[in-house]
Amino acid sequence: MDSNSLPQNEAREIARLRAKRAHAEQLVVRPADAERMLGCSHFTLYKLLGNGELKSFKLGKARRITVESIKAYIARQLEQFPTKSRPRRASG
C-alpha cells in the first residue's frame, strides 16, 4: 500500500515518524534544533557553547552542534544532579 492510498492523517503520521527517525540518526544539528532537544533558550545554548560544554563548528556561515556533545552534556548533568525516585506508598 503506498502513501497515496492512506488516509491523510495516517500519511502525516508516517511522514512524522520517518522525519523523527532521520533526526535521531543525525550527527550534527542546527542551534534551533539543539535548543529544542535541550529545552533551553538561545542565550543558554550559546552560553554552553561559549564555555565548552557543547562542541560545534561552522559549516560555511552556519553553526552546527554535534549530537554527541549534546548527549555527553546530558549524561554529565545526570551524573551531577541525579534524580531521586520517590518511595512508593503502601496500598491498603
C-alpha distances in whole Angstrom, upper triangle without the diagonal:
4,7,8,7,8,11,14,15,12,11,15,15,13,15,18,17,16,20,22,21,22,25,26,26,28,32,33,33,35,37,36,33,36,37,34,34,37,38,41,42,43,46,46,43,46,48,46,46,50,51,49,46,43,43,42,42,42,40,41,42,40,40,38,38,37,35,37,40,38,37,41,42,40,42,45,45,44,47,49,48,47,45,47,46,47,49,47,49,51,49,52
4,5,6,7,11,12,14,11,9,13,14,11,12,16,16,15,17,20,19,20,23,24,24,26,30,31,30,32,35,33,30,33,35,32,32,35,36,39,40,40,44,43,41,43,46,44,43,47,49,46,44,41,41,39,40,39,37,38,39,36,37,35,36,35,33,35,38,36,36,39,41,39,40,44,44,43,46,48,47,46,45,47,46,48,49,48,50,52,50,53
4,5,5,8,9,11,9,6,9,11,8,9,13,13,12,15,17,17,18,21,22,23,25,28,29,28,29,32,30,27,31,32,29,29,33,33,36,37,37,41,40,38,40,43,42,41,45,46,44,42,39,39,37,38,37,35,36,37,34,35,33,33,33,31,33,36,34,34,38,39,37,39,42,42,41,44,46,45,44,43,45,44,45,47,46,48,50,49,51
4,6,8,8,12,10,8,11,13,12,12,15,17,16,18,20,21,21,24,26,26,28,31,32,31,31,34,32,30,33,34,31,32,35,35,38,39,39,43,43,40,43,46,44,43,47,49,47,45,42,41,40,40,39,37,38,38,36,37,35,36,36,34,37,39,37,37,41,42,40,42,45,45,44,47,49,48,47,46,48,47,49,50,49,51,53,52,54
4,7,9,12,10,9,12,14,13,14,17,18,18,20,22,23,23,26,28,28,30,34,35,33,34,37,34,32,35,36,33,34,37,37,40,41,41,45,45,43,45,48,46,46,50,51,49,47,44,44,42,43,42,40,41,42,39,40,38,39,38,36,39,41,39,39,43,43,42,43,47,46,45,48,51,49,48,46,48,47,48,50,49,50,52,50,53
4,6,8,6,6,9,11,10,12,14,15,15,18,20,20,21,24,25,26,28,32,33,31,32,35,32,30,33,34,30,31,34,34,37,38,39,43,42,40,43,45,44,44,47,49,47,45,42,42,41,41,41,39,40,41,38,38,36,37,36,34,36,39,37,36,40,41,39,40,44,43,42,45,47,46,45,43,45,43,45,46,45,47,48,47,49
4,6,5,6,9,10,11,12,14,16,17,19,20,21,23,25,26,28,29,33,33,32,32,34,32,30,33,33,30,30,34,33,36,37,38,42,41,39,42,45,44,44,47,49,47,45,42,42,41,42,42,39,41,41,38,39,37,37,37,34,37,39,37,37,40,41,39,41,44,43,42,45,47,45,44,42,44,43,44,46,44,45,47,45,48
4,5,5,6,9,10,11,12,14,15,17,18,20,21,22,24,26,27,31,31,29,30,31,29,27,30,30,27,28,31,30,33,34,35,39,38,37,39,42,41,41,44,46,45,42,39,40,38,39,39,37,38,38,35,36,34,34,35,32,35,37,35,35,39,39,37,39,42,41,40,44,45,44,43,41,43,42,43,45,44,45,47,46,48
4,5,5,6,9,10,10,12,14,15,16,18,20,21,23,25,26,30,30,28,28,30,27,25,28,28,25,25,29,28,31,32,33,36,36,34,37,40,39,39,42,44,43,40,37,38,37,38,38,36,38,37,34,34,33,33,33,30,33,35,32,32,36,36,34,36,39,38,37,41,42,41,39,37,39,38,39,41,40,41,43,42,44
4,5,5,6,9,10,11,12,14,15,17,18,20,21,23,25,29,29,27,28,30,28,25,28,29,25,25,29,28,31,33,34,37,37,35,38,40,39,39,43,44,42,40,37,38,37,38,38,36,38,38,35,35,32,32,32,29,32,34,32,31,35,36,33,35,39,38,37,40,42,40,39,37,39,37,39,41,39,41,43,41,44
4,5,5,6,9,10,11,12,14,15,17,18,20,22,23,27,27,26,27,29,26,24,27,28,25,25,29,28,31,32,33,37,36,34,37,39,38,38,41,43,41,39,36,36,35,36,36,33,35,35,32,33,31,31,31,28,31,33,31,31,35,35,33,35,39,38,37,40,42,41,40,38,40,39,41,43,42,44,45,44,47
4,5,5,6,9,10,11,12,14,15,16,18,20,21,25,25,23,24,26,23,21,24,25,21,22,25,25,28,29,29,33,33,31,34,36,35,35,38,40,38,36,33,34,32,33,33,31,33,33,30,30,28,28,28,26,29,31,28,29,32,33,31,33,36,35,35,38,40,38,37,36,38,37,39,41,40,42,44,43,46
4,5,5,6,9,10,10,12,14,15,16,19,20,24,24,23,24,25,23,20,23,24,20,20,24,23,27,28,29,33,32,30,33,35,34,34,38,39,37,35,32,33,32,33,33,32,34,34,30,30,28,28,27,25,27,30,27,26,30,31,28,30,34,33,32,35,37,36,35,33,35,34,36,38,37,39,41,40,43
4,5,5,6,9,10,11,12,14,15,17,19,23,23,22,24,26,24,21,24,25,22,21,25,25,28,30,30,34,33,31,34,36,34,34,38,39,37,35,32,32,31,32,33,31,33,33,30,30,27,27,27,24,27,29,27,26,30,31,29,31,34,33,33,36,38,37,35,34,36,35,37,39,38,41,42,42,44
4,6,5,6,9,10,11,12,14,16,17,21,21,20,21,23,21,18,21,23,20,20,23,24,26,28,28,32,31,29,31,34,32,32,36,37,35,33,30,30,29,30,30,28,29,30,26,27,24,25,25,22,25,28,25,25,29,30,28,30,33,33,32,36,37,36,36,34,37,36,38,41,40,42,44,44,47
4,5,5,6,9,10,10,12,15,16,19,19,18,19,21,18,16,19,20,16,16,20,20,23,24,25,29,28,26,29,31,29,29,33,34,33,30,27,28,27,28,28,27,29,29,25,25,23,23,23,20,23,25,23,23,26,27,25,27,30,29,29,32,34,33,32,31,34,33,35,37,37,39,41,41,44
4,5,5,6,9,10,11,13,15,18,19,18,20,22,20,17,19,20,17,16,20,21,24,26,26,30,29,26,29,32,30,30,33,34,32,30,27,27,27,28,29,27,30,30,27,26,23,23,22,19,22,24,22,21,25,26,24,25,29,28,28,31,33,32,31,29,32,31,33,36,35,37,40,39,42
4,5,5,6,9,10,11,13,17,18,17,19,21,20,17,19,21,18,18,21,22,25,27,27,31,30,27,29,32,30,29,33,34,32,30,27,27,26,27,27,25,28,28,25,25,22,22,21,18,21,24,22,21,25,26,25,26,30,30,29,32,34,33,32,32,34,34,36,39,38,41,43,43,46
4,5,5,6,9,10,11,15,15,14,15,18,16,13,16,18,15,15,19,19,22,23,23,27,26,24,26,29,27,26,30,31,29,27,24,24,23,24,24,22,25,25,21,21,19,19,18,16,19,21,19,20,23,24,23,25,28,28,28,31,32,32,31,31,34,33,36,38,38,41,43,43,46
4,5,5,6,9,10,14,14,13,15,17,16,12,14,16,13,12,16,17,20,22,22,26,24,22,25,27,25,25,28,30,28,25,22,23,22,23,24,23,26,26,22,21,18,18,17,14,17,19,17,17,20,21,20,22,25,24,24,27,29,28,28,27,30,30,32,35,34,37,40,40,43
4,5,5,7,9,13,14,14,17,19,18,15,16,19,16,14,18,19,22,24,25,28,27,24,26,29,26,26,30,30,28,26,23,23,22,24,25,23,26,27,23,22,19,18,17,14,16,19,17,17,20,22,20,21,25,25,24,27,29,29,28,28,31,30,33,35,35,38,40,40,44
4,5,5,7,10,12,12,14,17,17,13,15,18,16,15,18,20,22,24,24,27,26,23,25,28,25,24,28,29,27,25,22,21,20,21,22,20,23,24,20,20,17,16,15,13,16,18,17,17,20,22,21,22,25,26,26,28,31,30,30,30,33,33,36,38,38,41,44,44,47
4,5,5,9,9,9,11,14,13,10,11,14,12,11,14,16,18,20,20,23,22,19,21,24,22,21,25,26,24,22,18,18,17,19,20,18,21,22,18,17,14,13,12,10,13,15,14,14,18,18,18,20,22,23,23,26,27,27,27,27,30,31,33,36,37,40,42,43,46
4,6,9,10,10,13,16,15,12,12,15,13,11,14,16,19,21,21,24,23,20,22,24,21,21,25,26,23,21,18,18,18,20,21,20,23,24,20,19,15,14,12,9,11,14,12,12,15,17,16,17,20,21,20,23,25,25,25,25,28,28,31,34,34,37,40,40,44
4,7,9,11,14,17,17,14,14,17,16,14,17,19,21,24,23,26,25,21,23,26,23,22,26,26,23,21,18,18,17,19,20,19,22,23,20,19,15,14,12,9,11,14,14,13,16,18,17,18,21,22,22,25,27,27,27,27,30,31,34,36,37,40,43,43,47
4,6,7,11,14,14,11,12,15,15,13,15,18,20,21,21,23,22,19,20,23,20,19,23,24,21,19,16,15,14,15,16,15,18,19,16,15,11,11,9,7,10,12,12,12,15,17,17,18,21,22,23,25,27,27,27,28,31,32,35,38,39,42,44,45,49
4,7,11,13,15,12,12,16,16,13,16,19,20,21,20,23,21,18,19,21,18,17,20,21,18,17,13,12,11,12,14,13,17,18,15,13,9,8,6,5,7,10,10,11,13,15,16,17,19,21,22,23,25,26,27,28,31,32,36,38,39,43,45,47,50
4,7,10,12,10,9,13,14,12,14,17,17,18,17,19,18,15,16,18,16,14,17,19,16,15,11,10,8,9,11,11,14,15,12,10,6,5,4,5,8,9,10,12,14,14,16,18,19,20,22,24,25,26,27,28,31,33,36,39,40,43,46,47,51
4,7,8,6,6,10,10,10,12,14,15,15,14,17,16,13,14,17,15,13,17,19,17,15,12,11,9,11,12,11,14,14,11,9,5,5,6,7,10,11,10,12,15,15,16,18,20,20,22,24,25,25,26,27,31,32,35,38,39,42,45,46,50
4,5,5,6,9,10,11,12,14,14,14,12,15,15,11,12,15,14,13,16,18,17,16,13,12,10,10,10,10,13,12,8,7,5,6,9,10,13,13,12,15,17,16,17,20,22,21,24,26,26,27,28,29,32,34,37,40,41,44,47,48,52
4,5,5,6,9,10,10,12,11,10,8,11,11,8,9,12,11,10,13,16,15,14,11,11,9,11,11,12,15,13,9,7,7,7,10,11,14,13,11,15,16,15,16,19,20,20,22,24,24,25,26,27,31,32,35,38,40,43,46,47,50
4,5,5,6,9,10,10,10,9,8,11,12,9,11,14,14,13,16,18,18,17,14,15,13,15,15,15,17,15,12,10,10,10,13,13,16,15,13,16,18,17,17,21,22,21,23,26,26,25,27,27,30,32,34,38,39,41,44,45,49
4,5,5,6,9,10,10,11,11,14,13,11,13,16,14,14,18,19,18,17,13,14,13,15,15,16,18,17,13,11,10,9,11,10,14,14,11,13,16,15,15,18,20,19,21,24,24,24,25,25,29,30,32,36,36,39,42,43,47
4,5,5,6,8,8,10,9,12,11,8,10,13,11,11,15,16,15,13,10,11,11,13,15,16,18,17,14,11,9,7,9,8,11,10,8,11,13,12,12,15,16,16,18,20,21,21,22,22,26,28,30,34,35,38,41,42,46
4,6,5,6,5,6,7,10,8,6,10,12,11,12,15,16,16,14,12,14,13,16,17,18,21,19,15,13,12,10,13,12,15,13,10,13,15,13,13,17,17,16,18,21,21,20,22,22,25,27,29,33,34,37,40,41,45
4,5,5,7,9,10,13,12,10,13,15,14,15,18,20,19,17,15,16,16,19,20,20,23,21,18,16,14,13,14,12,15,15,11,13,16,15,13,17,19,17,18,22,22,21,22,21,25,26,28,31,32,35,38,39,42
4,6,8,11,12,15,13,11,14,16,14,15,18,19,18,15,13,15,15,18,20,20,23,22,18,16,14,11,12,10,12,12,8,10,13,12,10,14,16,14,15,19,19,19,19,19,23,24,26,30,31,33,37,37,41
4,5,9,11,12,10,9,12,13,11,13,16,16,16,13,11,14,15,18,20,22,24,23,20,17,15,12,13,11,13,12,8,10,12,10,8,12,13,11,13,16,16,16,17,17,20,22,24,28,29,32,35,37,40
4,7,10,12,10,10,13,14,13,15,18,18,18,15,14,17,18,21,22,24,26,24,21,18,17,15,16,14,17,15,12,13,16,13,11,15,16,14,15,19,18,17,18,17,21,22,24,28,29,31,35,36,39
4,7,8,6,7,10,11,10,13,15,16,16,14,13,16,17,20,21,23,25,23,20,17,16,14,16,15,17,15,12,14,16,13,12,16,16,14,16,19,18,17,19,19,22,24,26,30,31,34,37,39,42
4,5,5,6,9,10,11,12,14,16,17,15,14,17,17,19,20,22,24,21,18,16,16,15,17,17,20,17,14,17,19,16,16,19,19,17,19,22,21,20,22,22,26,28,29,33,35,37,41,42,45
4,6,5,6,9,10,11,12,14,16,15,13,15,15,17,17,19,20,18,15,13,14,13,16,17,19,17,15,18,19,16,17,21,20,19,22,24,23,23,25,25,29,31,33,37,38,41,44,45,49
4,6,5,6,9,10,10,12,14,14,13,16,15,18,18,21,22,19,17,15,16,15,18,19,21,18,16,19,20,17,18,21,20,18,22,24,22,22,25,25,29,31,33,37,39,41,45,46,49
4,5,5,6,9,10,11,12,11,11,14,15,17,19,21,23,21,18,15,16,14,16,17,18,15,13,16,17,13,14,18,16,15,18,20,18,18,21,22,25,28,30,33,35,38,41,43,47
4,5,5,6,9,10,11,9,8,11,11,14,15,18,20,18,15,12,12,10,13,13,15,12,10,14,15,12,13,16,16,15,18,20,19,19,22,22,26,28,31,34,36,39,43,44,48
4,5,5,6,9,10,10,9,11,10,13,14,17,18,16,14,11,12,11,14,15,17,14,13,16,17,14,16,19,18,17,21,22,21,22,24,26,29,32,34,38,40,43,46,48,51
4,5,5,6,9,9,9,12,12,15,17,20,22,19,17,14,15,13,16,17,18,14,14,17,16,13,15,18,16,15,19,20,19,19,22,24,27,30,33,36,38,41,45,47,50
4,5,5,6,5,6,9,10,14,16,19,21,20,17,14,14,11,13,14,14,11,10,13,12,9,12,15,13,12,16,17,16,17,20,22,25,28,31,34,36,39,43,45,48
4,6,5,6,5,7,7,10,12,16,18,16,14,11,11,9,11,13,14,10,10,14,13,11,14,16,15,15,19,20,19,20,23,25,28,31,34,37,40,43,46,48,51
4,6,8,8,9,10,12,14,18,19,17,16,13,14,12,14,17,17,13,14,17,16,14,17,19,17,17,21,22,20,22,25,27,30,33,36,39,42,45,48,50,54
4,6,8,10,12,14,17,20,22,21,19,16,16,14,15,17,17,13,14,16,15,12,15,17,15,15,19,19,17,19,22,25,28,31,34,37,40,43,46,48,52
4,5,7,9,12,15,18,21,20,18,15,14,12,12,14,13,10,11,14,12,10,14,15,13,14,18,18,17,19,22,24,28,31,34,37,40,43,46,48,52
4,7,10,13,17,20,22,21,19,15,14,11,11,12,11,8,8,11,9,7,10,12,10,11,14,15,14,16,18,21,24,27,30,33,36,39,42,44,48
4,7,10,13,16,19,18,16,12,11,7,8,9,9,5,6,9,8,7,10,12,11,12,15,16,16,18,20,22,26,28,31,35,37,40,43,45,49
4,7,11,13,16,16,14,10,9,6,6,9,9,6,8,11,10,10,13,15,14,16,19,19,20,21,23,25,29,31,35,38,40,43,46,48,52
4,7,10,13,13,10,7,5,4,6,9,10,8,10,13,13,13,16,18,18,19,22,23,23,25,26,28,32,34,37,41,42,46,49,50,54
4,7,9,10,8,6,6,7,8,12,13,12,14,17,17,17,19,21,21,23,25,26,27,28,30,32,36,38,41,44,46,49,52,54,58
4,6,6,6,5,6,9,11,15,16,15,17,20,20,20,23,25,25,26,28,30,30,31,33,35,39,41,44,47,49,52,55,56,60
4,6,5,6,7,10,12,15,17,17,18,21,22,22,24,26,27,28,30,32,32,34,35,37,40,42,45,48,50,53,56,57,61
4,6,8,10,14,16,19,21,20,21,24,25,25,28,30,30,31,34,35,35,37,38,40,44,45,48,52,53,56,59,60,64
4,7,10,13,16,19,21,21,21,24,25,25,27,30,30,30,33,35,35,36,38,39,43,44,47,51,52,55,58,59,63
4,7,10,13,16,18,18,18,21,22,22,24,26,27,27,30,32,32,33,34,35,39,41,44,47,49,52,55,56,59
4,7,10,13,15,14,14,18,19,18,20,23,23,24,26,28,28,29,31,32,36,38,41,44,46,49,52,53,57
4,7,9,12,11,12,15,16,16,18,20,21,22,24,26,26,27,29,30,34,35,38,42,43,46,49,51,54
4,6,9,8,8,11,12,12,14,16,17,18,20,22,22,24,25,26,30,32,35,38,40,43,46,48,51
4,5,5,7,9,10,11,13,15,16,17,19,20,21,23,24,25,29,31,34,37,39,42,45,46,50
4,5,5,6,9,10,11,12,14,15,17,18,20,21,22,23,26,28,31,34,35,39,42,43,47
4,5,5,6,9,10,11,12,14,15,17,18,20,20,22,26,27,31,33,35,39,41,43,46
4,5,5,6,9,10,10,12,14,15,16,18,19,21,25,27,30,33,35,38,41,43,47
4,5,5,6,9,10,11,12,14,15,16,17,19,23,24,28,31,32,36,39,40,44
4,5,5,6,9,10,11,12,14,15,15,17,21,22,26,28,30,34,36,38,42
4,5,5,6,9,10,11,12,14,15,17,21,23,26,29,31,34,37,39,43
4,5,5,6,9,10,11,12,14,16,19,22,25,28,30,34,37,39,42
4,5,5,6,9,10,10,11,13,16,18,22,25,27,30,33,35,39
4,5,5,6,9,10,10,12,16,18,21,24,26,30,32,35,38
4,5,5,6,8,10,13,16,19,22,25,27,31,34,36,40
4,5,5,6,8,10,14,16,20,23,25,29,32,34,38
4,5,5,5,7,11,13,17,20,22,25,28,31,34
4,6,6,9,12,15,18,21,23,27,30,32,36
4,6,10,12,16,19,21,24,27,30,33,37
4,6,9,13,15,18,21,24,28,30,34
4,6,9,13,15,18,22,25,27,31
4,6,10,13,15,18,22,24,28
4,6,9,12,15,18,21,25
4,6,9,12,15,18,21
4,6,9,12,15,18
4,6,9,12,16
4,6,9,12
4,6,9
4,6
4
